[in-house]
Amino acid sequence: MMYDQIKSAVLNLEQSEQKRLILEVLTEMLPRVCTDEECLSQIRNFVDEETIRTYREQHMGGI
């Protein structure tokens, strides 16, 4: 499969399957491929406070 085919296939997955991909596959890949500052910076953007604020509000900070 070529990159564009993989990207299209992933984007066409159901949302639950996309989440599964992130939780299972990407967590195995990240330590091997994300070793430079540019990659780490991009990952930090996904977990900044604004991104997770709504989740924390909905779940009352894990209480």
mmCIF file of the N, C-alpha and C atoms, coordinates in Angstrom:
data_MODEL
# 
_entry.id   MODEL 
# 
loop_
_atom_site.group_PDB 
_atom_site.id 
_atom_site.type_symbol 
_atom_site.label_atom_id 
_atom_site.label_alt_id 
_atom_site.label_comp_id 
_atom_site.label_asym_id 
_atom_site.label_entity_id 
_atom_site.label_seq_id 
_atom_site.pdbx_PDB_ins_code 
_atom_site.Cartn_x 
_atom_site.Cartn_y 
_atom_site.Cartn_z 
_atom_site.occupancy 
_atom_site.B_iso_or_equiv 
_atom_site.pdbx_formal_charge 
_atom_site.auth_seq_id 
_atom_site.auth_comp_id 
_atom_site.auth_asym_id 
_atom_site.auth_atom_id 
_atom_site.pdbx_PDB_model_num 
ATOM 1   N N  . MET A 1 1  ? 0.834   -1.186 0.000  1.00 0.00 ? 1  MET A N  1 
ATOM 2   C CA . MET A 1 1  ? 0.000   0.000  0.000  1.00 0.00 ? 1  MET A CA 1 
ATOM 3   C C  . MET A 1 1  ? 0.875   1.245  0.000  1.00 0.00 ? 1  MET A C  1 
ATOM 4   N N  . MET A 1 2  ? 0.441   2.227  -0.718 1.00 0.00 ? 2  MET A N  1 
ATOM 5   C CA . MET A 1 2  ? 1.140   3.499  -0.753 1.00 0.00 ? 2  MET A CA 1 
ATOM 6   C C  . MET A 1 2  ? 0.602   4.397  0.365  1.00 0.00 ? 2  MET A C  1 
ATOM 7   N N  . TYR A 1 3  ? 1.369   5.409  0.724  1.00 0.00 ? 3  TYR A N  1 
ATOM 8   C CA . TYR A 1 3  ? 1.011   6.316  1.813  1.00 0.00 ? 3  TYR A CA 1 
ATOM 9   C C  . TYR A 1 3  ? -0.396  6.886  1.642  1.00 0.00 ? 3  TYR A C  1 
ATOM 10  N N  . ASP A 1 4  ? -0.722  7.400  0.459  1.00 0.00 ? 4  ASP A N  1 
ATOM 11  C CA . ASP A 1 4  ? -2.035  8.009  0.240  1.00 0.00 ? 4  ASP A CA 1 
ATOM 12  C C  . ASP A 1 4  ? -3.169  7.002  0.421  1.00 0.00 ? 4  ASP A C  1 
ATOM 13  N N  . GLN A 1 5  ? -2.936  5.759  0.048  1.00 0.00 ? 5  GLN A N  1 
ATOM 14  C CA . GLN A 1 5  ? -3.952  4.723  0.234  1.00 0.00 ? 5  GLN A CA 1 
ATOM 15  C C  . GLN A 1 5  ? -4.151  4.416  1.717  1.00 0.00 ? 5  GLN A C  1 
ATOM 16  N N  . ILE A 1 6  ? -3.061  4.369  2.439  1.00 0.00 ? 6  ILE A N  1 
ATOM 17  C CA . ILE A 1 6  ? -3.137  4.119  3.886  1.00 0.00 ? 6  ILE A CA 1 
ATOM 18  C C  . ILE A 1 6  ? -3.863  5.272  4.568  1.00 0.00 ? 6  ILE A C  1 
ATOM 19  N N  . LYS A 1 7  ? -3.483  6.493  4.227  1.00 0.00 ? 7  LYS A N  1 
ATOM 20  C CA . LYS A 1 7  ? -4.116  7.672  4.815  1.00 0.00 ? 7  LYS A CA 1 
ATOM 21  C C  . LYS A 1 7  ? -5.614  7.662  4.542  1.00 0.00 ? 7  LYS A C  1 
ATOM 22  N N  . SER A 1 8  ? -6.001  7.392  3.325  1.00 0.00 ? 8  SER A N  1 
ATOM 23  C CA . SER A 1 8  ? -7.418  7.349  2.960  1.00 0.00 ? 8  SER A CA 1 
ATOM 24  C C  . SER A 1 8  ? -8.143  6.251  3.727  1.00 0.00 ? 8  SER A C  1 
ATOM 25  N N  . ALA A 1 9  ? -7.533  5.095  3.839  1.00 0.00 ? 9  ALA A N  1 
ATOM 26  C CA . ALA A 1 9  ? -8.152  3.983  4.564  1.00 0.00 ? 9  ALA A CA 1 
ATOM 27  C C  . ALA A 1 9  ? -8.358  4.325  6.032  1.00 0.00 ? 9  ALA A C  1 
ATOM 28  N N  . VAL A 1 10 ? -7.361  4.950  6.649  1.00 0.00 ? 10 VAL A N  1 
ATOM 29  C CA . VAL A 1 10 ? -7.465  5.328  8.059  1.00 0.00 ? 10 VAL A CA 1 
ATOM 30  C C  . VAL A 1 10 ? -8.550  6.384  8.257  1.00 0.00 ? 10 VAL A C  1 
ATOM 31  N N  . LEU A 1 11 ? -8.595  7.376  7.392  1.00 0.00 ? 11 LEU A N  1 
ATOM 32  C CA . LEU A 1 11 ? -9.593  8.438  7.527  1.00 0.00 ? 11 LEU A CA 1 
ATOM 33  C C  . LEU A 1 11 ? -11.011 7.927  7.270  1.00 0.00 ? 11 LEU A C  1 
ATOM 34  N N  . ASN A 1 12 ? -11.136 6.821  6.572  1.00 0.00 ? 12 ASN A N  1 
ATOM 35  C CA . ASN A 1 12 ? -12.453 6.244  6.305  1.00 0.00 ? 12 ASN A CA 1 
ATOM 36  C C  . ASN A 1 12 ? -12.893 5.234  7.365  1.00 0.00 ? 12 ASN A C  1 
ATOM 37  N N  . LEU A 1 13 ? -12.030 4.952  8.337  1.00 0.00 ? 13 LEU A N  1 
ATOM 38  C CA . LEU A 1 13 ? -12.409 4.063  9.425  1.00 0.00 ? 13 LEU A CA 1 
ATOM 39  C C  . LEU A 1 13 ? -13.477 4.710  10.293 1.00 0.00 ? 13 LEU A C  1 
ATOM 40  N N  . GLU A 1 14 ? -14.256 3.885  10.985 1.00 0.00 ? 14 GLU A N  1 
ATOM 41  C CA . GLU A 1 14 ? -15.195 4.418  11.960 1.00 0.00 ? 14 GLU A CA 1 
ATOM 42  C C  . GLU A 1 14 ? -14.392 5.086  13.076 1.00 0.00 ? 14 GLU A C  1 
ATOM 43  N N  . GLN A 1 15 ? -15.008 6.027  13.753 1.00 0.00 ? 15 GLN A N  1 
ATOM 44  C CA . GLN A 1 15 ? -14.312 6.779  14.787 1.00 0.00 ? 15 GLN A CA 1 
ATOM 45  C C  . GLN A 1 15 ? -13.755 5.868  15.880 1.00 0.00 ? 15 GLN A C  1 
ATOM 46  N N  . SER A 1 16 ? -14.484 4.838  16.251 1.00 0.00 ? 16 SER A N  1 
ATOM 47  C CA . SER A 1 16 ? -13.996 3.917  17.284 1.00 0.00 ? 16 SER A CA 1 
ATOM 48  C C  . SER A 1 16 ? -12.748 3.171  16.818 1.00 0.00 ? 16 SER A C  1 
ATOM 49  N N  . GLU A 1 17 ? -12.691 2.847  15.540 1.00 0.00 ? 17 GLU A N  1 
ATOM 50  C CA . GLU A 1 17 ? -11.517 2.165  15.002 1.00 0.00 ? 17 GLU A CA 1 
ATOM 51  C C  . GLU A 1 17 ? -10.332 3.123  14.876 1.00 0.00 ? 17 GLU A C  1 
ATOM 52  N N  . GLN A 1 18 ? -10.595 4.384  14.574 1.00 0.00 ? 18 GLN A N  1 
ATOM 53  C CA . GLN A 1 18 ? -9.521  5.380  14.544 1.00 0.00 ? 18 GLN A CA 1 
ATOM 54  C C  . GLN A 1 18 ? -8.920  5.537  15.933 1.00 0.00 ? 18 GLN A C  1 
ATOM 55  N N  . LYS A 1 19 ? -9.775  5.569  16.940 1.00 0.00 ? 19 LYS A N  1 
ATOM 56  C CA . LYS A 1 19 ? -9.293  5.680  18.321 1.00 0.00 ? 19 LYS A CA 1 
ATOM 57  C C  . LYS A 1 19 ? -8.461  4.454  18.686 1.00 0.00 ? 19 LYS A C  1 
ATOM 58  N N  . ARG A 1 20 ? -8.927  3.298  18.299 1.00 0.00 ? 20 ARG A N  1 
ATOM 59  C CA . ARG A 1 20 ? -8.181  2.062  18.568 1.00 0.00 ? 20 ARG A CA 1 
ATOM 60  C C  . ARG A 1 20 ? -6.804  2.103  17.908 1.00 0.00 ? 20 ARG A C  1 
ATOM 61  N N  . LEU A 1 21 ? -6.758  2.604  16.687 1.00 0.00 ? 21 LEU A N  1 
ATOM 62  C CA . LEU A 1 21 ? -5.484  2.741  15.975 1.00 0.00 ? 21 LEU A CA 1 
ATOM 63  C C  . LEU A 1 21 ? -4.526  3.632  16.754 1.00 0.00 ? 21 LEU A C  1 
ATOM 64  N N  . ILE A 1 22 ? -5.035  4.758  17.236 1.00 0.00 ? 22 ILE A N  1 
ATOM 65  C CA . ILE A 1 22 ? -4.198  5.690  18.003 1.00 0.00 ? 22 ILE A CA 1 
ATOM 66  C C  . ILE A 1 22 ? -3.691  5.030  19.276 1.00 0.00 ? 22 ILE A C  1 
ATOM 67  N N  . LEU A 1 23 ? -4.586  4.376  19.991 1.00 0.00 ? 23 LEU A N  1 
ATOM 68  C CA . LEU A 1 23 ? -4.210  3.798  21.281 1.00 0.00 ? 23 LEU A CA 1 
ATOM 69  C C  . LEU A 1 23 ? -3.300  2.583  21.166 1.00 0.00 ? 23 LEU A C  1 
ATOM 70  N N  . GLU A 1 24 ? -3.480  1.797  20.126 1.00 0.00 ? 24 GLU A N  1 
ATOM 71  C CA . GLU A 1 24 ? -2.712  0.557  20.024 1.00 0.00 ? 24 GLU A CA 1 
ATOM 72  C C  . GLU A 1 24 ? -1.511  0.654  19.091 1.00 0.00 ? 24 GLU A C  1 
ATOM 73  N N  . VAL A 1 25 ? -1.707  1.186  17.909 1.00 0.00 ? 25 VAL A N  1 
ATOM 74  C CA . VAL A 1 25 ? -0.638  1.180  16.911 1.00 0.00 ? 25 VAL A CA 1 
ATOM 75  C C  . VAL A 1 25 ? 0.317   2.363  17.095 1.00 0.00 ? 25 VAL A C  1 
ATOM 76  N N  . LEU A 1 26 ? -0.234  3.551  17.210 1.00 0.00 ? 26 LEU A N  1 
ATOM 77  C CA . LEU A 1 26 ? 0.639   4.721  17.315 1.00 0.00 ? 26 LEU A CA 1 
ATOM 78  C C  . LEU A 1 26 ? 1.485   4.706  18.578 1.00 0.00 ? 26 LEU A C  1 
ATOM 79  N N  . THR A 1 27 ? 0.947   4.193  19.671 1.00 0.00 ? 27 THR A N  1 
ATOM 80  C CA . THR A 1 27 ? 1.754   4.139  20.890 1.00 0.00 ? 27 THR A CA 1 
ATOM 81  C C  . THR A 1 27 ? 2.958   3.212  20.736 1.00 0.00 ? 27 THR A C  1 
ATOM 82  N N  . GLU A 1 28 ? 2.856   2.225  19.873 1.00 0.00 ? 28 GLU A N  1 
ATOM 83  C CA . GLU A 1 28 ? 4.012   1.356  19.603 1.00 0.00 ? 28 GLU A CA 1 
ATOM 84  C C  . GLU A 1 28 ? 5.002   2.024  18.656 1.00 0.00 ? 28 GLU A C  1 
ATOM 85  N N  . MET A 1 29 ? 4.505   2.839  17.743 1.00 0.00 ? 29 MET A N  1 
ATOM 86  C CA . MET A 1 29 ? 5.366   3.478  16.744 1.00 0.00 ? 29 MET A CA 1 
ATOM 87  C C  . MET A 1 29 ? 6.107   4.700  17.287 1.00 0.00 ? 29 MET A C  1 
ATOM 88  N N  . LEU A 1 30 ? 5.451   5.486  18.114 1.00 0.00 ? 30 LEU A N  1 
ATOM 89  C CA . LEU A 1 30 ? 6.020   6.765  18.540 1.00 0.00 ? 30 LEU A CA 1 
ATOM 90  C C  . LEU A 1 30 ? 7.423   6.684  19.138 1.00 0.00 ? 30 LEU A C  1 
ATOM 91  N N  . PRO A 1 31 ? 7.696   5.777  20.056 1.00 0.00 ? 31 PRO A N  1 
ATOM 92  C CA . PRO A 1 31 ? 9.046   5.746  20.629 1.00 0.00 ? 31 PRO A CA 1 
ATOM 93  C C  . PRO A 1 31 ? 10.143  5.491  19.592 1.00 0.00 ? 31 PRO A C  1 
ATOM 94  N N  . ARG A 1 32 ? 9.785   4.836  18.499 1.00 0.00 ? 32 ARG A N  1 
ATOM 95  C CA . ARG A 1 32 ? 10.789  4.523  17.478 1.00 0.00 ? 32 ARG A CA 1 
ATOM 96  C C  . ARG A 1 32 ? 10.959  5.632  16.453 1.00 0.00 ? 32 ARG A C  1 
ATOM 97  N N  . VAL A 1 33 ? 9.870   6.333  16.119 1.00 0.00 ? 33 VAL A N  1 
ATOM 98  C CA . VAL A 1 33 ? 9.937   7.288  15.012 1.00 0.00 ? 33 VAL A CA 1 
ATOM 99  C C  . VAL A 1 33 ? 9.929   8.753  15.449 1.00 0.00 ? 33 VAL A C  1 
ATOM 100 N N  . CYS A 1 34 ? 9.459   9.022  16.641 1.00 0.00 ? 34 CYS A N  1 
ATOM 101 C CA . CYS A 1 34 ? 9.361   10.416 17.086 1.00 0.00 ? 34 CYS A CA 1 
ATOM 102 C C  . CYS A 1 34 ? 10.514  10.727 18.033 1.00 0.00 ? 34 CYS A C  1 
ATOM 103 N N  . THR A 1 35 ? 11.670  10.992 17.449 1.00 0.00 ? 35 THR A N  1 
ATOM 104 C CA . THR A 1 35 ? 12.865  11.192 18.268 1.00 0.00 ? 35 THR A CA 1 
ATOM 105 C C  . THR A 1 35 ? 13.494  12.570 18.087 1.00 0.00 ? 35 THR A C  1 
ATOM 106 N N  . ASP A 1 36 ? 12.884  13.429 17.288 1.00 0.00 ? 36 ASP A N  1 
ATOM 107 C CA . ASP A 1 36 ? 13.453  14.767 17.106 1.00 0.00 ? 36 ASP A CA 1 
ATOM 108 C C  . ASP A 1 36 ? 12.511  15.824 17.688 1.00 0.00 ? 36 ASP A C  1 
ATOM 109 N N  . GLU A 1 37 ? 13.014  17.023 17.841 1.00 0.00 ? 37 GLU A N  1 
ATOM 110 C CA . GLU A 1 37 ? 12.258  18.104 18.474 1.00 0.00 ? 37 GLU A CA 1 
ATOM 111 C C  . GLU A 1 37 ? 11.008  18.475 17.691 1.00 0.00 ? 37 GLU A C  1 
ATOM 112 N N  . GLU A 1 38 ? 11.067  18.451 16.378 1.00 0.00 ? 38 GLU A N  1 
ATOM 113 C CA . GLU A 1 38 ? 9.901   18.803 15.561 1.00 0.00 ? 38 GLU A CA 1 
ATOM 114 C C  . GLU A 1 38 ? 8.741   17.845 15.834 1.00 0.00 ? 38 GLU A C  1 
ATOM 115 N N  . CYS A 1 39 ? 9.029   16.574 15.866 1.00 0.00 ? 39 CYS A N  1 
ATOM 116 C CA . CYS A 1 39 ? 8.002   15.570 16.123 1.00 0.00 ? 39 CYS A CA 1 
ATOM 117 C C  . CYS A 1 39 ? 7.455   15.712 17.549 1.00 0.00 ? 39 CYS A C  1 
ATOM 118 N N  . LEU A 1 40 ? 8.340   15.859 18.512 1.00 0.00 ? 40 LEU A N  1 
ATOM 119 C CA . LEU A 1 40 ? 7.913   16.004 19.899 1.00 0.00 ? 40 LEU A CA 1 
ATOM 120 C C  . LEU A 1 40 ? 7.060   17.257 20.094 1.00 0.00 ? 40 LEU A C  1 
ATOM 121 N N  . SER A 1 41 ? 7.413   18.321 19.446 1.00 0.00 ? 41 SER A N  1 
ATOM 122 C CA . SER A 1 41 ? 6.632   19.554 19.523 1.00 0.00 ? 41 SER A CA 1 
ATOM 123 C C  . SER A 1 41 ? 5.223   19.339 18.984 1.00 0.00 ? 41 SER A C  1 
ATOM 124 N N  . GLN A 1 42 ? 5.127   18.634 17.888 1.00 0.00 ? 42 GLN A N  1 
ATOM 125 C CA . GLN A 1 42 ? 3.813   18.352 17.293 1.00 0.00 ? 42 GLN A CA 1 
ATOM 126 C C  . GLN A 1 42 ? 2.966   17.503 18.241 1.00 0.00 ? 42 GLN A C  1 
ATOM 127 N N  . ILE A 1 43 ? 3.574   16.525 18.887 1.00 0.00 ? 43 ILE A N  1 
ATOM 128 C CA . ILE A 1 43 ? 2.860   15.677 19.846 1.00 0.00 ? 43 ILE A CA 1 
ATOM 129 C C  . ILE A 1 43 ? 2.381   16.518 21.023 1.00 0.00 ? 43 ILE A C  1 
ATOM 130 N N  . ARG A 1 44 ? 3.206   17.430 21.498 1.00 0.00 ? 44 ARG A N  1 
ATOM 131 C CA . ARG A 1 44 ? 2.809   18.299 22.614 1.00 0.00 ? 44 ARG A CA 1 
ATOM 132 C C  . ARG A 1 44 ? 1.576   19.120 22.267 1.00 0.00 ? 44 ARG A C  1 
ATOM 133 N N  . ASN A 1 45 ? 1.422   19.501 21.008 1.00 0.00 ? 45 ASN A N  1 
ATOM 134 C CA . ASN A 1 45 ? 0.245   20.268 20.601 1.00 0.00 ? 45 ASN A CA 1 
ATOM 135 C C  . ASN A 1 45 ? -1.046  19.475 20.808 1.00 0.00 ? 45 ASN A C  1 
ATOM 136 N N  . PHE A 1 46 ? -0.967  18.164 20.734 1.00 0.00 ? 46 PHE A N  1 
ATOM 137 C CA . PHE A 1 46 ? -2.159  17.342 20.912 1.00 0.00 ? 46 PHE A CA 1 
ATOM 138 C C  . PHE A 1 46 ? -2.599  17.270 22.369 1.00 0.00 ? 46 PHE A C  1 
ATOM 139 N N  . VAL A 1 47 ? -1.694  17.487 23.282 1.00 0.00 ? 47 VAL A N  1 
ATOM 140 C CA . VAL A 1 47 ? -2.017  17.315 24.689 1.00 0.00 ? 47 VAL A CA 1 
ATOM 141 C C  . VAL A 1 47 ? -1.909  18.616 25.489 1.00 0.00 ? 47 VAL A C  1 
ATOM 142 N N  . ASP A 1 48 ? -2.024  19.742 24.837 1.00 0.00 ? 48 ASP A N  1 
ATOM 143 C CA . ASP A 1 48 ? -1.978  20.993 25.576 1.00 0.00 ? 48 ASP A CA 1 
ATOM 144 C C  . ASP A 1 48 ? -3.247  21.169 26.407 1.00 0.00 ? 48 ASP A C  1 
ATOM 145 N N  . GLU A 1 49 ? -3.222  22.077 27.348 1.00 0.00 ? 49 GLU A N  1 
ATOM 146 C CA . GLU A 1 49 ? -4.325  22.278 28.279 1.00 0.00 ? 49 GLU A CA 1 
ATOM 147 C C  . GLU A 1 49 ? -5.641  22.580 27.578 1.00 0.00 ? 49 GLU A C  1 
ATOM 148 N N  . GLU A 1 50 ? -5.624  23.395 26.560 1.00 0.00 ? 50 GLU A N  1 
ATOM 149 C CA . GLU A 1 50 ? -6.859  23.760 25.866 1.00 0.00 ? 50 GLU A CA 1 
ATOM 150 C C  . GLU A 1 50 ? -7.513  22.538 25.221 1.00 0.00 ? 50 GLU A C  1 
ATOM 151 N N  . THR A 1 51 ? -6.705  21.658 24.715 1.00 0.00 ? 51 THR A N  1 
ATOM 152 C CA . THR A 1 51 ? -7.227  20.457 24.059 1.00 0.00 ? 51 THR A CA 1 
ATOM 153 C C  . THR A 1 51 ? -7.973  19.557 25.035 1.00 0.00 ? 51 THR A C  1 
ATOM 154 N N  . ILE A 1 52 ? -7.456  19.420 26.248 1.00 0.00 ? 52 ILE A N  1 
ATOM 155 C CA . ILE A 1 52 ? -8.058  18.500 27.200 1.00 0.00 ? 52 ILE A CA 1 
ATOM 156 C C  . ILE A 1 52 ? -8.971  19.182 28.217 1.00 0.00 ? 52 ILE A C  1 
ATOM 157 N N  . ARG A 1 53 ? -9.134  20.490 28.116 1.00 0.00 ? 53 ARG A N  1 
ATOM 158 C CA . ARG A 1 53 ? -9.973  21.234 29.060 1.00 0.00 ? 53 ARG A CA 1 
ATOM 159 C C  . ARG A 1 53 ? -11.397 20.702 29.087 1.00 0.00 ? 53 ARG A C  1 
ATOM 160 N N  . THR A 1 54 ? -12.019 20.527 27.938 1.00 0.00 ? 54 THR A N  1 
ATOM 161 C CA . THR A 1 54 ? -13.403 20.048 27.867 1.00 0.00 ? 54 THR A CA 1 
ATOM 162 C C  . THR A 1 54 ? -13.544 18.678 28.507 1.00 0.00 ? 54 THR A C  1 
ATOM 163 N N  . TYR A 1 55 ? -12.587 17.785 28.216 1.00 0.00 ? 55 TYR A N  1 
ATOM 164 C CA . TYR A 1 55 ? -12.627 16.445 28.819 1.00 0.00 ? 55 TYR A CA 1 
ATOM 165 C C  . TYR A 1 55 ? -12.569 16.549 30.342 1.00 0.00 ? 55 TYR A C  1 
ATOM 166 N N  . ARG A 1 56 ? -11.676 17.365 30.852 1.00 0.00 ? 56 ARG A N  1 
ATOM 167 C CA . ARG A 1 56 ? -11.544 17.510 32.306 1.00 0.00 ? 56 ARG A CA 1 
ATOM 168 C C  . ARG A 1 56 ? -12.803 18.106 32.917 1.00 0.00 ? 56 ARG A C  1 
ATOM 169 N N  . GLU A 1 57 ? -13.405 19.058 32.231 1.00 0.00 ? 57 GLU A N  1 
ATOM 170 C CA . GLU A 1 57 ? -14.644 19.646 32.733 1.00 0.00 ? 57 GLU A CA 1 
ATOM 171 C C  . GLU A 1 57 ? -15.755 18.605 32.776 1.00 0.00 ? 57 GLU A C  1 
ATOM 172 N N  . GLN A 1 58 ? -15.875 17.803 31.736 1.00 0.00 ? 58 GLN A N  1 
ATOM 173 C CA . GLN A 1 58 ? -16.921 16.788 31.676 1.00 0.00 ? 58 GLN A CA 1 
ATOM 174 C C  . GLN A 1 58 ? -16.733 15.711 32.742 1.00 0.00 ? 58 GLN A C  1 
ATOM 175 N N  . HIS A 1 59 ? -15.493 15.415 33.066 1.00 0.00 ? 59 HIS A N  1 
ATOM 176 C CA . HIS A 1 59 ? -15.204 14.340 34.025 1.00 0.00 ? 59 HIS A CA 1 
ATOM 177 C C  . HIS A 1 59 ? -14.720 14.877 35.363 1.00 0.00 ? 59 HIS A C  1 
ATOM 178 N N  . MET A 1 60 ? -14.909 16.154 35.583 1.00 0.00 ? 60 MET A N  1 
ATOM 179 C CA . MET A 1 60 ? -14.561 16.812 36.833 1.00 0.00 ? 60 MET A CA 1 
ATOM 180 C C  . MET A 1 60 ? -13.156 16.481 37.300 1.00 0.00 ? 60 MET A C  1 
ATOM 181 N N  . GLY A 1 61 ? -12.233 16.517 36.394 1.00 0.00 ? 61 GLY A N  1 
ATOM 182 C CA . GLY A 1 61 ? -10.824 16.306 36.738 1.00 0.00 ? 61 GLY A CA 1 
ATOM 183 C C  . GLY A 1 61 ? -10.513 14.916 37.249 1.00 0.00 ? 61 GLY A C  1 
ATOM 184 N N  . GLY A 1 62 ? -11.330 13.945 36.944 1.00 0.00 ? 62 GLY A N  1 
ATOM 185 C CA . GLY A 1 62 ? -11.078 12.563 37.356 1.00 0.00 ? 62 GLY A CA 1 
ATOM 186 C C  . GLY A 1 62 ? -11.658 12.210 38.724 1.00 0.00 ? 62 GLY A C  1 
ATOM 187 N N  . ILE A 1 63 ? -12.469 13.096 39.266 1.00 0.00 ? 63 ILE A N  1 
ATOM 188 C CA . ILE A 1 63 ? -13.065 12.815 40.588 1.00 0.00 ? 63 ILE A CA 1 
ATOM 189 C C  . ILE A 1 63 ? -14.140 11.763 40.450 1.00 0.00 ? 63 ILE A C  1 
# 
